[in-house]
Amino acid sequence: MNDGRELERIDRALHAWEEGTLGKALGRSPERQERFATSSVEARRLYTPLDTAEVDYSRDIGFPGEYPYTRGIQPTMYRGRLWTMRQYAGYGTAEESNQRFRYLLSQGQTGLSVAFDLPTQLGYDSDDPIAADEVGQVGVAIDSLADMETLFAGIPLDRVSTSMTINAPAPILVAMYVAVGKKQGVRPDQLDGTAQNDVLKEYVARGTYIYPPRASLRLAGDLIAYCARDVPKFNSISISGYHIRDAGSTAVQEIAFTFANALEYIVAAQRAGADVDGFAPRISWIFNTHNHFFEEVAKYRALRRLWARIMRERVGAKDPRSWMLRTHSQTGGSTLMAQQPENNIVRAAIQALAAVLGGVQSIALSCYDEALALPTEEAQRIALRTQQVIAHESGAADVVDPLGGSWYVERLTSELEQGAEALMAEIESMGGAVAVIESGWMQRQIQDAAYRYQQAIEAGGQVIVGVNRYRVESEEAKIIFRVDPRLRDAQLERLRRLRGERDGTAAGAALARLEEACRDEGNVMPAILEAVEAYATLGEISGAMRRVFGEYRAPVAV
């Protein structure tokens, strides 16, 4: 980026400056720490063109819309179209969540993002004893196609993009979504949306797994192959670094572990008969925008560049769309604090701005009251308005990659990419993502990083405003949103009525065919769709697959 003589002049000037300033007893405020770093990289005191001497503009940065997409995947980025604004929503029964969805759409939200309750995420019906205290608590309860029909009543699926945060039962929920579309007169090839379907990260970050890793990988691959053929506009997998980061990883670990998982899914989809260029353009992502503003901007630039190189040079994808990393971003849930929760509005705004300057395609903000309970309508409105202020008032959306060329940002982009590449090579040397998940290695790496971060907070080196500094000793209790416990009774009655009114013989026959399909090597999606349309319940369908695949039990540390 600079000629040799200019770099030599800068080098001499930098040394002279350092000797002059460091030779003086400048002192340090007691409010400032001794060490400055991002989650992954030591931060220097000053950055100059010397720090980007190895960066080649054409090779490493280029133009937006062109390989390696460091500056963005579209030539005009937000000048042509703003990012999709979503807010994660869902609670209680399908009726209540449908009302919340309609409210958010009326307020200017441009896509839906569905939160499911824990029984749904784990493949249990609401009347299962294990689900007793969790029905509708952290998301909406979906027991059958009838619930899904209610959830999207009055919402035209050919005009609304829907993201579903669902993993182990993702094939079942996507089948329900396809079936609802058919009932609305919307063909599968008209449906637009995303299913997370990233079950590998469940074993290391969230815990909502059902089947053993290799069976789960098969199901994920079957869903990818099915959508590539029959639901081509639908993103059949949204590979998640978000939960890896929220579990305590560093930014480098978030990149490396997510990409290692992604390569496993690509192999699984190819094994299911899909061509890489037939499904790779529909892979989407979700990453976690954390507190360090510049690291997060650089992270999104590094993610795009590294993925483009992996797909073109390693995987051998030919379609340029297969090289593009299109990502949703959610502001960091683990950064939300119960103390002085209004501070979370500021945290989310800064994180959202970092995501915009990093060039993402979709954003949801974690609401300020989520550290206490499910978000209120007011909190979700503030989160949506935050995005709208950034979009229309800040000027951040007016120029493509406005921080590109910053010596600090370019250096940090390269350091994150290189760190992730080295970590991915280590994973590959141990047999790949599934192998290191089965051995517990990936889990331990995340746990160690989380422990170091917590130690820094407790020692005061990592300042959390309102928690370990600037505390208010006598905070008043906040009014928070609670799910009406009577909604569980309504859900159980709905489920009881469904079982009494459906064709039980047809449902039973469909479940038997599903078990048979699971034992065979073919794609299980057609059998799942048949069971869904026969109004077999989520728990019954998951149970049929449990009988074939078994259930996963995490290894106990000794």
C-alpha positions as CSV (number, residue, x, y, z in Angstrom):
1,M,0.0,0.0,0.0
2,N,3.0,2.3,0.5
3,D,6.4,2.5,-1.3
4,G,9.6,1.5,0.6
5,R,11.0,4.9,1.1
6,E,7.9,6.3,2.6
7,L,7.6,3.4,5.0
8,E,11.3,3.9,6.1
9,R,10.5,7.6,6.8
10,I,7.5,6.7,8.8
11,D,9.5,4.0,10.7
12,R,12.2,6.6,11.7
13,A,9.5,9.1,12.7
14,L,7.7,6.5,14.8
15,H,10.9,5.5,16.7
16,A,11.7,9.2,17.4
17,W,8.2,9.8,18.6
18,E,8.2,6.7,20.9
19,E,11.6,7.6,22.4
20,G,10.4,11.1,23.1
21,T,7.0,10.3,24.6
22,L,8.0,7.1,26.4
23,G,11.1,8.9,27.9
24,K,8.8,11.3,29.7
25,A,7.1,10.4,33.0
26,L,3.6,10.9,31.6
27,G,1.9,8.9,34.4
28,R,-1.3,6.9,34.1
29,S,-4.7,7.7,35.5
30,P,-5.9,5.1,38.1
31,E,-9.1,4.7,36.0
32,R,-7.0,3.3,33.1
33,Q,-5.7,-0.3,33.0
34,E,-2.1,-1.3,32.3
35,R,-3.0,-3.6,29.4
36,F,-5.2,-2.8,26.4
37,A,-6.6,-5.6,24.2
38,T,-9.6,-6.8,22.3
39,S,-10.9,-10.3,23.1
40,S,-8.2,-11.8,20.9
41,V,-5.5,-9.2,20.0
42,E,-3.2,-6.9,22.0
43,A,-3.9,-3.3,21.1
44,R,-1.0,-1.1,20.3
45,R,-0.8,2.5,21.4
46,L,-0.6,3.8,17.9
47,Y,-1.1,2.5,14.3
48,T,0.7,3.7,11.2
49,P,1.0,2.6,7.6
50,L,3.8,0.2,8.9
51,D,1.0,-1.9,10.4
52,T,-0.6,-2.5,7.0
53,A,2.6,-2.8,4.9
54,E,1.8,-6.5,4.1
55,V,-1.8,-5.7,3.0
56,D,-2.2,-5.7,-0.7
57,Y,-5.3,-3.6,-1.7
58,S,-6.2,-5.7,-4.7
59,R,-5.6,-9.1,-3.0
60,D,-6.9,-8.4,0.5
61,I,-9.3,-5.5,0.3
62,G,-10.6,-4.8,-3.2
63,F,-14.0,-3.2,-3.9
64,P,-17.4,-4.0,-2.4
65,G,-19.3,-6.6,-4.3
66,E,-16.1,-8.2,-5.6
67,Y,-13.9,-11.1,-4.3
68,P,-12.8,-11.3,-1.5
69,Y,-15.7,-9.1,-0.3
70,T,-13.7,-7.6,2.6
71,R,-15.6,-4.3,2.0
72,G,-19.1,-5.9,1.6
73,I,-21.0,-8.3,-0.6
74,Q,-22.9,-5.6,-2.6
75,P,-21.4,-2.8,-4.6
76,T,-23.6,-0.1,-3.1
77,M,-24.4,-1.8,0.2
78,Y,-26.9,0.3,2.3
79,R,-27.2,3.0,-0.4
80,G,-29.1,0.5,-2.4
81,R,-31.0,-1.3,0.4
82,L,-30.8,-1.1,4.1
83,W,-30.2,-4.1,6.2
84,T,-33.2,-6.2,7.3
85,M,-34.4,-5.0,10.7
86,R,-35.6,-7.9,12.8
87,Q,-36.5,-8.3,16.5
88,Y,-36.4,-11.7,18.1
89,A,-39.9,-12.4,19.4
90,G,-42.2,-15.1,20.6
91,Y,-43.8,-16.2,23.9
92,G,-46.7,-18.1,25.3
93,T,-49.0,-19.6,22.7
94,A,-49.2,-19.0,19.0
95,E,-52.0,-16.5,19.4
96,E,-50.0,-14.2,21.7
97,S,-46.9,-14.4,19.5
98,N,-49.0,-13.7,16.4
99,Q,-50.2,-10.5,18.0
100,R,-46.6,-9.5,18.8
101,F,-45.5,-10.2,15.3
102,R,-48.3,-8.0,13.9
103,Y,-47.3,-5.2,16.3
104,L,-43.7,-5.3,15.2
105,L,-44.6,-5.3,11.5
106,S,-46.8,-2.3,12.1
107,Q,-43.9,-0.5,13.7
108,G,-41.7,-0.8,10.6
109,Q,-40.0,-4.1,11.2
110,T,-39.1,-5.7,7.8
111,G,-38.8,-9.4,8.8
112,L,-39.8,-11.8,11.5
113,S,-37.5,-13.7,13.9
114,V,-39.2,-16.4,15.9
115,A,-38.1,-17.5,19.4
116,F,-39.3,-21.0,20.4
117,D,-39.8,-22.2,24.0
118,L,-37.4,-24.8,25.4
119,P,-39.7,-27.8,25.0
120,T,-40.1,-27.0,21.3
121,Q,-36.3,-26.6,21.0
122,L,-35.8,-30.0,22.6
123,G,-38.5,-31.8,20.6
124,Y,-41.1,-32.2,23.4
125,D,-44.8,-31.6,23.3
126,S,-46.2,-29.1,25.8
127,D,-47.9,-31.9,27.8
128,D,-44.8,-33.9,28.3
129,P,-43.9,-34.0,32.0
130,I,-40.4,-32.7,31.3
131,A,-41.9,-29.5,29.8
132,A,-44.1,-28.7,32.7
133,D,-42.5,-25.4,33.9
134,E,-41.2,-24.2,30.5
135,V,-44.2,-24.0,28.2
136,G,-44.1,-20.6,26.5
137,Q,-41.6,-19.1,28.9
138,V,-38.6,-18.2,26.6
139,G,-40.4,-18.4,23.3
140,V,-43.6,-19.6,21.6
141,A,-44.8,-23.2,22.1
142,I,-45.3,-25.1,18.8
143,D,-46.7,-28.6,19.2
144,S,-48.1,-29.1,15.7
145,L,-49.0,-27.7,12.3
146,A,-52.1,-26.3,13.9
147,D,-50.0,-24.1,16.1
148,M,-47.9,-23.0,13.2
149,E,-51.0,-22.0,11.2
150,T,-52.1,-19.8,14.1
151,L,-48.6,-18.3,14.5
152,F,-48.7,-17.0,10.9
153,A,-52.4,-16.3,10.6
154,G,-52.9,-13.1,8.6
155,I,-49.1,-12.8,7.8
156,P,-48.6,-13.5,4.1
157,L,-45.6,-15.8,3.8
158,D,-44.9,-14.8,0.2
159,R,-44.2,-11.2,1.4
160,V,-42.5,-11.7,4.8
161,S,-39.1,-13.2,5.5
162,T,-39.1,-15.4,8.6
163,S,-36.1,-16.4,10.6
164,M,-36.5,-19.3,13.0
165,T,-34.0,-20.0,15.7
166,I,-34.4,-23.7,15.8
167,N,-31.8,-26.4,15.6
168,A,-32.3,-30.0,16.6
169,P,-35.9,-30.1,15.4
170,A,-35.2,-27.7,12.5
171,P,-36.4,-30.2,9.8
172,I,-39.7,-30.5,11.6
173,L,-40.3,-26.8,12.0
174,V,-39.3,-26.0,8.4
175,A,-41.7,-28.8,7.2
176,M,-44.4,-27.0,9.2
177,Y,-43.6,-23.7,7.7
178,V,-43.7,-25.2,4.2
179,A,-47.1,-26.8,5.0
180,V,-48.5,-23.4,6.3
181,G,-47.3,-21.8,3.1
182,K,-49.2,-24.4,1.0
183,K,-52.3,-23.8,3.0
184,Q,-52.0,-20.0,2.3
185,G,-51.5,-20.8,-1.4
186,V,-47.8,-20.0,-1.3
187,R,-45.6,-22.5,-3.2
188,P,-42.4,-23.8,-1.5
189,D,-40.3,-22.0,-4.1
190,Q,-41.9,-18.7,-3.0
191,L,-40.9,-19.0,0.6
192,D,-38.2,-16.7,1.9
193,G,-36.6,-17.1,5.3
194,T,-34.0,-18.9,7.4
195,A,-33.8,-21.8,9.8
196,Q,-30.8,-21.9,12.0
197,N,-30.4,-25.7,11.7
198,D,-26.9,-25.4,13.2
199,V,-26.9,-28.2,15.7
200,L,-23.2,-28.7,16.1
201,K,-22.8,-25.5,18.1
202,E,-25.5,-26.8,20.5
203,Y,-23.1,-29.4,21.8
204,V,-20.6,-26.7,22.7
205,A,-22.6,-23.5,23.5
206,R,-26.3,-23.9,24.2
207,G,-27.3,-27.5,25.0
208,T,-30.6,-27.8,23.0
209,Y,-29.5,-31.0,21.2
210,I,-31.5,-34.2,20.9
211,Y,-29.6,-36.8,18.9
212,P,-25.9,-37.7,18.8
213,P,-23.7,-35.4,16.7
214,R,-23.4,-37.6,13.6
215,A,-27.2,-38.3,13.4
216,S,-27.8,-34.5,13.9
217,L,-25.3,-33.8,11.1
218,R,-27.2,-36.1,8.8
219,L,-30.5,-34.4,9.5
220,A,-29.0,-31.0,8.9
221,G,-27.6,-32.2,5.6
222,D,-30.9,-33.6,4.6
223,L,-32.7,-30.3,5.2
224,I,-30.0,-28.4,3.2
225,A,-30.4,-30.8,0.3
226,Y,-34.2,-30.7,0.4
227,C,-34.4,-26.9,0.4
228,A,-31.8,-26.6,-2.4
229,R,-34.2,-28.7,-4.5
230,D,-37.7,-27.7,-3.4
231,V,-37.4,-24.4,-1.4
232,P,-34.6,-22.6,-3.2
233,K,-35.2,-19.1,-1.7
234,F,-35.1,-20.4,1.8
235,N,-31.8,-20.3,3.8
236,S,-31.7,-23.9,5.1
237,I,-29.0,-23.2,7.5
238,S,-27.9,-20.2,9.5
239,I,-24.5,-21.2,10.9
240,S,-24.1,-19.6,14.3
241,G,-21.1,-18.0,15.8
242,Y,-23.5,-16.0,18.0
243,H,-24.0,-18.7,20.7
244,I,-20.3,-19.6,20.7
245,R,-19.4,-16.0,21.5
246,D,-22.2,-15.7,24.0
247,A,-20.9,-18.8,25.8
248,G,-17.7,-16.9,26.4
249,S,-15.4,-17.4,23.3
250,T,-13.1,-14.8,21.9
251,A,-13.7,-13.3,18.5
252,V,-11.0,-15.5,16.9
253,Q,-12.6,-18.6,18.4
254,E,-16.0,-17.4,17.2
255,I,-14.7,-17.2,13.6
256,A,-12.7,-20.5,13.7
257,F,-15.2,-22.7,15.5
258,T,-18.1,-21.5,13.3
259,F,-16.2,-22.1,10.1
260,A,-15.0,-25.5,11.2
261,N,-18.6,-26.5,11.9
262,A,-19.6,-25.0,8.5
263,L,-17.2,-27.2,6.6
264,E,-18.8,-30.3,8.3
265,Y,-22.2,-29.2,7.1
266,I,-20.9,-28.8,3.6
267,V,-19.6,-32.3,3.5
268,A,-22.9,-33.6,5.0
269,A,-24.9,-31.8,2.3
270,Q,-22.7,-33.2,-0.4
271,R,-23.2,-36.6,1.1
272,A,-26.9,-36.1,0.9
273,G,-26.6,-35.5,-2.9
274,A,-26.4,-31.7,-3.1
275,D,-23.9,-29.8,-5.3
276,V,-22.0,-27.2,-3.4
277,D,-23.0,-24.4,-5.8
278,G,-26.6,-25.6,-5.5
279,F,-26.8,-24.8,-1.8
280,A,-23.8,-22.6,-0.7
281,P,-25.4,-19.4,-2.0
282,R,-28.3,-20.0,0.5
283,I,-26.0,-20.5,3.5
284,S,-26.6,-17.7,5.9
285,W,-24.9,-16.8,9.2
286,I,-25.6,-15.3,12.6
287,F,-22.8,-13.7,14.5
288,N,-22.6,-11.9,17.9
289,T,-21.7,-8.2,18.0
290,H,-19.9,-7.7,21.2
291,N,-18.7,-4.7,23.1
292,H,-15.3,-3.9,21.5
293,F,-16.4,-1.6,18.7
294,F,-13.4,-1.8,16.4
295,E,-12.9,-5.6,16.9
296,E,-16.5,-6.2,15.8
297,V,-16.1,-4.0,12.7
298,A,-12.9,-5.8,11.8
299,K,-14.4,-9.2,12.6
300,Y,-17.2,-8.9,9.9
301,R,-14.6,-7.8,7.4
302,A,-12.3,-10.7,8.3
303,L,-15.3,-13.2,8.2
304,R,-16.2,-12.3,4.6
305,R,-12.6,-12.4,3.4
306,L,-11.7,-15.7,5.0
307,W,-14.9,-17.4,4.0
308,A,-14.5,-16.3,0.4
309,R,-11.0,-17.8,0.3
310,I,-12.1,-21.0,1.9
311,M,-15.0,-21.5,-0.5
312,R,-13.1,-20.6,-3.7
313,E,-9.6,-22.0,-2.9
314,R,-10.4,-25.0,-0.6
315,V,-13.9,-26.2,-1.3
316,G,-13.7,-25.4,-5.0
317,A,-17.0,-23.6,-5.3
318,K,-17.3,-22.0,-8.8
319,D,-20.3,-19.7,-8.3
320,P,-19.3,-16.3,-6.9
321,R,-22.5,-16.3,-4.8
322,S,-21.1,-19.3,-3.0
323,W,-18.1,-17.2,-1.9
324,M,-20.2,-14.5,-0.2
325,L,-20.9,-14.5,3.5
326,R,-24.3,-13.1,4.1
327,T,-24.9,-12.6,7.8
328,H,-27.4,-11.6,10.4
329,S,-26.1,-10.0,13.6
330,Q,-27.6,-10.0,17.0
331,T,-26.2,-7.7,19.7
332,G,-24.6,-9.5,22.5
333,G,-27.0,-11.1,24.9
334,S,-24.2,-11.9,27.4
335,T,-23.2,-8.2,27.5
336,L,-26.7,-7.3,29.0
337,M,-26.6,-6.5,32.7
338,A,-29.3,-6.7,35.2
339,Q,-27.7,-3.8,37.1
340,Q,-28.7,-0.4,35.7
341,P,-30.5,-2.1,32.8
342,E,-31.0,1.2,30.9
343,N,-27.3,1.1,30.2
344,N,-28.0,-1.8,27.9
345,I,-29.8,0.6,25.5
346,V,-26.4,2.3,25.0
347,R,-24.5,-1.0,24.7
348,A,-26.9,-2.3,22.0
349,A,-26.7,1.0,20.1
350,I,-22.9,0.9,19.9
351,Q,-22.9,-2.8,19.0
352,A,-25.5,-2.2,16.3
353,L,-23.4,0.7,14.8
354,A,-20.4,-1.6,14.8
355,A,-22.5,-4.2,12.9
356,V,-23.6,-1.6,10.3
357,L,-20.0,-0.4,9.8
358,G,-19.0,-4.0,9.5
359,G,-21.4,-4.5,6.6
360,V,-24.0,-7.1,7.8
361,Q,-27.3,-7.9,6.0
362,S,-29.7,-8.2,8.9
363,I,-29.7,-7.0,12.6
364,A,-31.6,-7.6,15.7
365,L,-30.9,-5.9,19.0
366,S,-31.0,-7.6,22.3
367,C,-33.5,-5.6,24.4
368,Y,-32.4,-3.7,27.4
369,D,-34.7,-5.6,29.8
370,E,-33.7,-9.1,28.5
371,A,-31.2,-9.6,31.4
372,L,-34.3,-9.6,33.6
373,A,-37.0,-11.4,31.6
374,L,-38.7,-11.6,28.2
375,P,-38.6,-8.2,26.5
376,T,-41.6,-5.9,26.8
377,E,-43.2,-4.2,23.8
378,E,-41.6,-0.9,24.9
379,A,-38.1,-2.5,25.0
380,Q,-38.6,-4.0,21.6
381,R,-39.8,-0.7,20.2
382,I,-36.7,1.1,21.6
383,A,-34.5,-1.6,20.0
384,L,-36.2,-1.2,16.6
385,R,-36.1,2.6,16.8
386,T,-32.3,2.3,17.6
387,Q,-31.8,0.6,14.3
388,Q,-34.0,3.2,12.5
389,V,-32.0,6.1,14.0
390,I,-28.7,4.6,12.9
391,A,-30.2,4.0,9.4
392,H,-31.7,7.4,8.8
393,E,-30.0,9.9,11.1
394,S,-26.4,8.8,11.7
395,G,-25.0,8.8,8.2
396,A,-23.4,5.4,8.8
397,A,-25.4,3.9,5.9
398,D,-24.4,6.5,3.4
399,V,-20.9,5.3,2.5
400,V,-19.7,1.7,1.8
401,D,-17.2,0.5,4.4
402,P,-16.4,4.0,5.8
403,L,-13.7,2.6,8.2
404,G,-11.9,0.8,5.4
405,G,-8.3,2.1,5.1
406,S,-8.0,2.8,8.9
407,W,-4.6,1.5,9.8
408,Y,-6.0,0.0,13.0
409,V,-9.1,-1.6,11.4
410,E,-7.1,-3.1,8.5
411,R,-4.4,-4.5,10.8
412,L,-7.1,-5.9,13.2
413,T,-8.9,-7.4,10.2
414,S,-5.8,-9.3,9.2
415,E,-4.9,-10.4,12.7
416,L,-8.4,-11.8,13.3
417,E,-8.2,-13.7,10.0
418,Q,-4.8,-15.1,10.6
419,G,-5.7,-16.1,14.2
420,A,-8.8,-17.9,13.0
421,E,-6.9,-19.7,10.2
422,A,-4.3,-21.0,12.7
423,L,-7.0,-22.3,15.0
424,M,-8.9,-24.0,12.1
425,A,-5.7,-25.7,11.1
426,E,-5.4,-27.0,14.7
427,I,-8.9,-28.3,14.6
428,E,-8.3,-30.0,11.2
429,S,-5.2,-31.7,12.6
430,M,-7.4,-33.3,15.3
431,G,-9.9,-34.7,12.8
432,G,-12.4,-31.8,12.3
433,A,-15.2,-30.1,14.2
434,V,-17.2,-33.3,15.0
435,A,-14.2,-35.0,16.4
436,V,-13.2,-32.1,18.7
437,I,-16.8,-31.7,19.8
438,E,-17.0,-35.4,20.7
439,S,-13.7,-35.2,22.6
440,G,-14.9,-32.1,24.5
441,W,-11.9,-30.0,23.3
442,M,-13.9,-27.2,21.7
443,Q,-16.1,-26.9,24.8
444,R,-13.0,-26.6,27.0
445,Q,-11.5,-23.9,24.8
446,I,-14.7,-21.8,25.2
447,Q,-14.9,-22.4,28.9
448,D,-11.3,-21.4,29.4
449,A,-11.9,-18.1,27.5
450,A,-15.1,-17.4,29.5
451,Y,-13.2,-18.0,32.7
452,R,-10.4,-15.6,31.8
453,Y,-12.9,-12.9,30.9
454,Q,-14.8,-13.4,34.2
455,Q,-11.5,-13.2,36.1
456,A,-10.7,-9.9,34.4
457,I,-14.1,-8.5,35.4
458,E,-13.7,-9.6,39.1
459,A,-10.2,-8.2,39.2
460,G,-11.4,-4.9,37.8
461,G,-9.2,-5.0,34.7
462,Q,-12.3,-5.4,32.5
463,V,-14.7,-2.6,33.4
464,I,-18.4,-3.2,33.2
465,V,-20.2,0.0,33.9
466,G,-22.8,-0.3,36.7
467,V,-21.4,-3.7,37.7
468,N,-17.8,-3.4,38.9
469,R,-17.5,0.3,38.5
470,Y,-20.0,3.3,38.8
471,R,-22.5,1.2,40.8
472,V,-25.7,2.5,42.3
473,E,-26.1,0.8,45.7
474,S,-29.8,1.3,46.1
475,E,-31.4,0.5,42.7
476,E,-35.2,0.2,42.5
477,A,-36.6,-3.1,41.3
478,K,-37.7,-2.9,37.7
479,I,-41.2,-3.9,36.4
480,I,-40.6,-6.8,34.1
481,F,-42.7,-8.9,31.7
482,R,-44.1,-12.2,32.9
483,V,-45.8,-14.9,30.8
484,D,-49.3,-15.5,32.1
485,P,-49.2,-19.1,33.6
486,R,-52.7,-19.6,32.3
487,L,-51.3,-19.7,28.8
488,R,-49.9,-23.1,29.5
489,D,-53.3,-24.5,30.3
490,A,-54.6,-23.1,27.0
491,Q,-51.8,-24.7,25.1
492,L,-52.4,-28.1,26.8
493,E,-56.1,-27.9,25.9
494,R,-55.3,-27.0,22.3
495,L,-53.0,-30.0,22.1
496,R,-55.6,-32.4,23.7
497,R,-58.3,-31.1,21.2
498,L,-55.9,-31.7,18.2
499,R,-55.2,-35.3,19.2
500,G,-59.0,-35.9,19.4
501,E,-59.9,-34.3,16.1
502,R,-57.1,-35.5,13.8
503,D,-57.0,-38.7,11.8
504,G,-55.0,-40.8,14.3
505,T,-54.6,-43.7,11.9
506,A,-53.0,-41.4,9.2
507,A,-50.7,-39.8,11.8
508,G,-49.6,-43.2,13.1
509,A,-48.9,-44.5,9.6
510,A,-46.9,-41.4,8.8
511,L,-44.8,-41.8,11.9
512,A,-44.1,-45.4,11.1
513,R,-42.9,-44.4,7.6
514,L,-40.7,-41.8,9.2
515,E,-39.0,-44.4,11.4
516,E,-38.3,-46.5,8.3
517,A,-36.9,-43.5,6.4
518,C,-34.6,-42.7,9.3
519,R,-33.2,-46.3,9.2
520,D,-32.6,-46.0,5.4
521,E,-29.9,-43.8,3.9
522,G,-32.3,-41.5,1.9
523,N,-33.4,-38.0,2.7
524,V,-35.9,-38.0,5.6
525,M,-37.5,-34.6,4.7
526,P,-40.4,-36.0,2.6
527,A,-41.4,-38.4,5.5
528,I,-41.2,-35.5,8.0
529,L,-43.4,-33.4,5.8
530,E,-45.9,-36.2,5.5
531,A,-46.1,-36.6,9.3
532,V,-46.5,-32.9,9.8
533,E,-49.3,-32.7,7.3
534,A,-51.0,-35.6,9.1
535,Y,-50.9,-33.4,12.2
536,A,-48.5,-35.7,14.1
537,T,-47.1,-33.6,16.9
538,L,-43.5,-32.3,17.3
539,G,-43.0,-34.7,20.2
540,E,-44.3,-37.6,18.3
541,I,-42.1,-36.9,15.3
542,S,-39.0,-36.3,17.4
543,G,-39.9,-39.5,19.4
544,A,-39.9,-41.5,16.2
545,M,-36.4,-40.2,15.3
546,R,-35.2,-40.8,18.9
547,R,-36.1,-44.4,18.6
548,V,-33.8,-44.8,15.6
549,F,-31.0,-42.4,16.4
550,G,-31.0,-42.4,20.2
551,E,-30.4,-39.4,22.5
552,Y,-27.1,-37.6,23.2
553,R,-25.7,-37.5,26.7
554,A,-22.9,-35.1,27.2
555,P,-19.7,-36.6,28.6
556,V,-19.1,-36.0,32.3
557,A,-15.9,-34.2,33.1
558,V,-13.6,-36.0,35.5
